[in-house]
Amino acid sequence: MKVELRQRREEPGPPATQPLADVQETNTSRAPSGRTSLWNQMDSNGPVGPGHRGGALSAPPECSPHPSDSTQLVQECLKQFEVTEAQLQQIQASLLGSMEQALLGQNGPVSAVRMLPAYIGSTPNGTEQGDFMVLELGATGASIRVMCVTLTGTEGSRVEPRSREFVIPPDVMLGPGQQLFDFAARCLAEFLEALPVRSRTLPLGFNFSFPCHQTGLDQSTLISWTKGFKCSDVEGQDVVRLLREALERQGVSSLSVVAVVNDTVGTMMGCDPGLGPCEVGLVVDTGTNACYMEEARHVVALDEDRGRVCVSVEWGSFGDDRALGLVLTPFDHALDLESLNPGAQRFEKLIGGLYLGELVRLVLAHLAQHGLLFGGSMPPILLSRGTLGLEHVAELQDPSAGTARILAVLQSLGLSPGPSDVGLVQRVCMAVTTRAARLCATALAAVLGRLQNSREQQALRLSVATGGQVLARFPRFRSLLQETVTLLAPECSVTFLPSEDGGGRGVAVVTAVAARLAAHRRLLEETLAPFRLDQEQLVIVQAQMREAMAQGLRGEASSLRMLPTYVRATPDGSERGDFLALDLGGTHFRVLLVRVTAGGVQITSQVYAIPEQVAQGTGRQLFDHIVDCIVDFQQKQGLSGQSLPLGFTFSFPCRQLGLDQGILLTWTKGFNASDCEGQDVVTLLREAIGRRQAVELNVVAIVNDTVGTMMSCGYEDHRCEVGLIVGTGTNACYMEELQNVAGVPGDSGRMCINMEWGAFGDDGILSVPSTCFDASVDRASINPGKQRFEKLISGMYLGEIVRHILLHLNSLGVLFRGQQTQRLQSRDIFKTKFLSEIESDSLALRQVRTILEDLGLPLTSDDALVVREVCQAVSRRAAQLCGAGVAAVVEKIRENRGLEELAVTVGVDGTLYKLHPHFSSLVADTVRVLAPRCAVTFLQSEDGSGKGAALVTAVACRLAQMARV
């Protein structure tokens, strides 16, 4: 809905896009003559001065002698309270800029907003339960309110809070700070005496509604007094400490101060969670303020990069002269000079309920002096400060009140109104409160703009919790608020929700949320503790792998097979020629032409499908189909009739008997071709080549994908002697001294060993604590009890481990408010790729929530943080264990060669290693700690299974040629 605000002047105002300086100049030059003369009168004949603290007004502002017509004079006077749309937009932009400057920690002027973190990182979810005490100071004017709030969670029936209000004597409000806090402690003690006897300590939430610098949930330093308070020795002090000391002096030992909260935060937290998330609080009471949930990474003062935190804007201190100067009237200046804090809280003095009545009084006095009210006489009551309160303005402005009621209100104030005065008094009240509502809405629109920026969302739907006497007493204030917010922030759909108990219940909720989060944190830490491996545990894993490696190399029983690959060297850069490579490891099959030249490696490839009937048919069918694909590729590449050396990457479990001999142990990945298991797959391929006449292929090597990765990287970096795969599965290989390899003749030279380390620990040697979540994943796998190390590390299993942890936390009530979610029961719903996405530093919390909501998980921002922490714990353990394994390998190489220091490169492939944002750095960090005498470089492989197979073949050809020479 497009709402037009009335223009301040008859001629059109400056366009919304006009520069700030131009707007100011235009408004100044076009100010109506009445306003200019009135400003001049106020400057020269001001009604008050620094010496008029609390005294009577000696002379109200005099109006300019022109115009003489009373109607025009009234219009001119009230027109000063009108604010144009352009001026509102200017204030909105200026306030938003002040907010963002404060978030960055840049010291702005004293008149800037403060953006103080409240150390509240969560809004209520409705499960909060228990009894909580609340002490309110400053939220209800010159009084203290004590409450006992019982929260019953989602199931229990609502229990009305018990409360009592204590009036603060004026001398206490302006006296020593210790006197004020002792008075508060006595109020608490008196209230507790009337409660049933309790044997336990009650948590207390302290609603301290003044500008504070908070450094913790229970640590808050008063910046400055407002709202008529001016106690000595409190500014610059921690008010929680002062309260605790006062409680101790008064002998009150049954209370524990858990949190200090201002009324605005309490208002936001007091909303009914059943109405949806409420992340903005707005208070217009004696003073005014707002708070909202900001992305923690944007609050420089916190040095925190996760989650959200409540920020108290403290917009009452906003006082940009350039923006506000256009809307300030002489009455505002007079009020400011007579206040306890001249020049401070300028924005609050335009909106807060403590000041609205005073502004109305000043305007009425001005009109009375010019003979426009009360029969031309000046009632003495209008010359005294504080005689017209917010409650009077509310009654005078009430549209349902008749003339008789308004006359009675004015008479009760000591005025002598006539029937003709009623309409003018109402117009004055309306002008003052309308301006207040529009300015309040403008500030709220700035907050909404900040939310749009921080959450990178142009369109927002959110609820704003509201509290305070102004909003409660002035129904039209709320409607103007909605109307102006719609005008200034049209992309935001805002629902205003009145708070309960004026924010008092919210303070109890803050205390309860803090208790809930502390309990949930303990449960989360207990759950994830087994995943947090310390250095001592990793050193043990490294040593156990070293022992298993030695046993496997000796041919003894070991969970590490340590299989010879018959690859005896890595590339040295002298390899040249054209080679064919085959890559069979799934439902697709690749044929590659690899040209190795002095300028590098050039690859041409084509992918062929393996039909299901072929993959599960006879072995003859499968290998004939492979040869058909090779022939097709040769024809397309113009290679027909050529006999090129061929490397065969065969990614199924094999036992190699030579470089070109590999016995298939078992089919996996959906293959089940008959008459192949127990056979040499190179022989099966050669037989298929023989069946195809006029085809000549020279099969030189059968290659494991891990070895291919090492060889592919070895061509780029001649120090690469280790291969590592961390993808769907995991494995490693490395160059071992041949003399250490039992069962292979020869004592000189080296040979690449395929560790098959996924099975490490299958014999029970692995000492890493196996969690109940690991056990659940293992039981549901196709090979229970096998590939234990792989099930702790590889991408096939990490998502499932996370899912089982989330189920457990859900059952404890830590996640999803304890409500069972059927979607989470589905196996493999949580893919490992989600870990990579959720842990990405570039993703805001909103995007993490979107990923999880797309999985059908109904979660809050708190839930998203927990899920991210679970993912981090699982992937970190995986990376650390992988790093421990690599450390064992490189230390073995170093000791084999008798070196004090070893520089070695590890060639790496696999989607988990490559795509996870932190996995690679965690592996490197672990290796650095566990193998300090090894300088290890990690190099990511390019096409290890294709290029690597060709390079194994190229090296074999180079070595064969050297042997012939």
Buried (B, 14 or more C-beta within 10 A) or exposed (E): EEBEBEBBBEEEBBEEEBEEEEBBEBBEEEBBEBBEBBBEBBEEEBBBEEEBEEEEBEEBBBBBEEBEEEEEBBBBBBBBBBBBBBBBBBBBBBBBBBBBBBBEEEEBEEBBBBBBBBBBBBBBBEBBBBBBBBBBBBBBBBBBBBBBBBBEEBEEEEEEBEBEEBEBEEEBBBBBBBBBBBBBBBBBBEBBEEEEEEEEEBBBBBBBBBBBBBBEBBBBBBBBBBBBBBBEEBBEBBBBBBBBBBBEEBEBEBBBBBBBBBBBBBBBBBBBBEEEBBBBBBBBBBBBBBBBBBBBBBBEBBEBEBBBBBBBBBBBBBBBEEBBEBBBBBBBBBBBBBBBBEEBBBBBBBBBBBBBBBBBBBBBBBBBBBEBBBEEEBBEBBBBBEBBBBEBBBBBBBEEBEEEBBBEBBEEBEBEBEEEBBEBBBBBBBBBBBBBBBBBBBBBBBBBBBBBBBBEBEEBEBBBBBBBBBBBBBBBBBEBBBBBBBBBBEEBEBEBBBBBBBBBBBBBBBBBBBBBBEEBEEBBEEBBEBBEBEEEBBBBBBBBBBBBBBBBBBEEEBBBBBBBBBBBBBBEEEBEBBBBBBBBBBEEBBBBBBBBEEEEBEBEBBEBEBEEEBBBBEBBBBBBBBBBBBBEBBEEBEBEEEEBBBBBBBBBBBBBEBBBBBBBEEBBEEBBBEEBBEEBBBBBBBBBBEEBEEBEBBBBBBBBBBBBBBBBBBBBBEBBBBBBBBBBBBBBBBBBBBEBBEEBEEEEEBBBBBBBBBBBBBBEBBEBEBBEBBEBBBEEBEEEEBBBBBBBBBBBBBBBBBBBBBBBBBEBBBBBBBEEBEEBEEEEBBBBBBBBBBBBEEBBBBBBBEBBEEBEBEBBBBBBBBBBBBBBBBBBBBBBBBBBBBBBBBBBBBEBEEEEEBEBBBBBBBBBBBBBBBBBEBBBBBBBBBBEEBBBBBBBBBBBBBBBBBBBBBBBBBBEEEEEE
